[in-house]
């Protein structure tokens, strides 16, 4: 029987916790990851109604987007809705796992899903992250190169964009002297030894470091493996928030905005003034996306589709683009479809449900 931990492992392959922002609190917030799983309930938010729904369905894991525990909590006494939700989850052995900015910063995450709903083409991150890639440099006896290289690739190293198995190797000579209490693979204790070696280099994302180094050490013949881990400032094409893409054909502003309403199921869109020109290039950001405005302008987007724009911020669109605020819930709602597909692909022994509770705190009259 699968455990909650196994489900989390699959989720974190797509949304590693290392991708989350410093202010965030993604991950397992409530529950024991070692218990067998009985079912998963997917919801954008979690409140007492969602906990009750999980209980009735027999699902002991809720995967949500917005953290239940976000700011510091000094006590849990049931004095507000958050504390009541936490208490009810614990009393009923319901685990809560949060994928917030950990999935926001995946190039296939929240904003990518938004772009897909609009049928955009040539989708790429609006803002990519740097500092997420590391270089592994190690030194391997020539006749063991293929074994070690294969192992680190299988651990996830060597991906650059749409290419994998990427590496560099060059022949050189290593030296060492084995001291007491050693069992050298080559050479003689107490004597200087020179060995033809291959310098092997490849890259890997930060969250795979433990697995890559473990694969290296397990497959390298030396008793003491020499290697360097170097952090790179390169942009990582696999991570980044927001997305930008293009419509197949340009559309008039009113036509596009009707499509936007239909795609995200909203009856009203708050927006800056129309500019009287066709719309072709679209930037999107799930949730609060004001901080992406300059990036959208720099990318020559015709529209920035996002949420939580304040009154004076609309004027910052100027004559560059249109800001379209479709609502926070509306912009992020489809990420649950994303997780549903992942879980169905990897597990068949338990049920996965969508919540039927409307957790959107905002209503329109």
Rosetta blueprint (number, residue, H / E / L):
1 X L
2 X L
3 X E
4 X H
5 X H
6 X H
7 X H
8 X H
9 X H
10 X H
11 X H
12 X H
13 X H
14 X H
15 X L
16 X L
17 X H
18 X H
19 X H
20 X L
21 X L
22 X L
23 X L
24 X L
25 X L
26 X L
27 X E
28 X E
29 X E
30 X E
31 X L
32 X L
33 X L
34 X L
35 X L
36 X E
37 X L
38 X L
39 X E
40 X E
41 X E
42 X E
43 X E
44 X L
45 X L
46 X L
47 X L
48 X H
49 X H
50 X H
51 X H
52 X H
53 X H
54 X H
55 X H
56 X H
57 X H
58 X L
59 X L
60 X L
61 X E
62 X E
63 X E
64 X E
65 X L
66 X L
67 X L
68 X L
69 X L
70 X L
71 X L
72 X L
73 X L
74 X L
75 X L
76 X L
77 X L
78 X L
79 X L
80 X L
81 X H
82 X H
83 X H
84 X H
85 X H
86 X H
87 X H
88 X H
89 X H
90 X H
91 X H
92 X L
93 X L
94 X L
95 X E
96 X E
97 X E
98 X E
99 X L
100 X L
101 X H
102 X H
103 X H
104 X H
105 X L
106 X E
107 X L
108 X L
109 X L
110 X H
111 X H
112 X H
113 X H
114 X H
115 X H
116 X H
117 X H
118 X L
119 X L
120 X L
121 X E
122 X E
123 X E
124 X E
125 X E
126 X E
127 X E
128 X E
129 X E
130 X E
131 X L
132 X L
133 X E
134 X E
135 X E
136 X E
137 X E
138 X E
139 X E
140 X E
141 X E
142 X H
143 X H
144 X H
145 X H
146 X H
147 X H
148 X H
149 X H
150 X H
151 X H
152 X H
153 X H
154 X H
155 X L
156 X L
157 X L
158 X L
159 X L
160 X E
161 X L
162 X L
163 X E
164 X L
165 X L
166 X L
167 X L
168 X E
169 X E
170 X E
171 X E
172 X E
173 X E
174 X E
175 X E
176 X E
177 X E
178 X L
179 X L
180 X L
181 X L
182 X L
183 X L
184 X L
185 X L
186 X L
187 X L
188 X L
189 X L
190 X L
191 X L
192 X E
193 X E
194 X E
195 X E
196 X E
197 X E
198 X E
199 X E
200 X E
201 X E
202 X E
203 X E
204 X E
205 X E
206 X H
207 X H
208 X H
209 X H
210 X H
211 X H
212 X H
213 X H
214 X H
215 X H
216 X H
217 X H
218 X H
219 X H
220 X L
221 X L
222 X L
223 X L
224 X L
225 X L
226 X L
227 X E
228 X E
229 X E
230 X E
231 X E
232 X L
233 X L
234 X L
235 X E
236 X E
237 X E
238 X E
239 X E
240 X E
241 X E
242 X E
243 X E
244 X E
245 X E
246 X E
247 X E
248 X E
249 X E
250 X E
251 X E
252 X L
253 X H
254 X H
255 X H
256 X H
257 X H
258 X H
259 X H
260 X H
261 X H
262 X H
263 X H
264 X H
265 X L
266 X L
267 X L
268 X L
269 X L
270 X E
271 X E
272 X L
273 X L
274 X L
275 X L
276 X L
277 X L
278 X L
279 X E
280 X E
281 X E
282 X E
283 X E
284 X E
285 X E
286 X E
287 X E
288 X E
289 X L
290 X H
291 X H
292 X H
293 X H
294 X H
295 X H
296 X H
297 X H
298 X H
299 X L
300 X L
301 X L
302 X L
303 X E
304 X E
305 X E
306 X E
307 X E
308 X L
309 X L
310 X L
311 X L
312 X H
313 X H
314 X H
315 X H
316 X H
317 X H
318 X L
319 X L
320 X L
321 X L
322 X E
323 X E
324 X E
325 X E
326 X L
327 X L
328 X H
329 X H
330 X H
331 X H
332 X H
333 X L
334 X L
335 X H
336 X H
337 X H
338 X H
339 X H
340 X H
341 X H
342 X H
343 X H
344 X H
345 X H
346 X H
347 X L
348 X L
349 X L
350 X L
351 X E
352 X E
353 X E
354 X E
355 X L
356 X L
357 X L
358 X L
359 X L
360 X L
361 X L
362 X L
363 X L
364 X L
365 X L
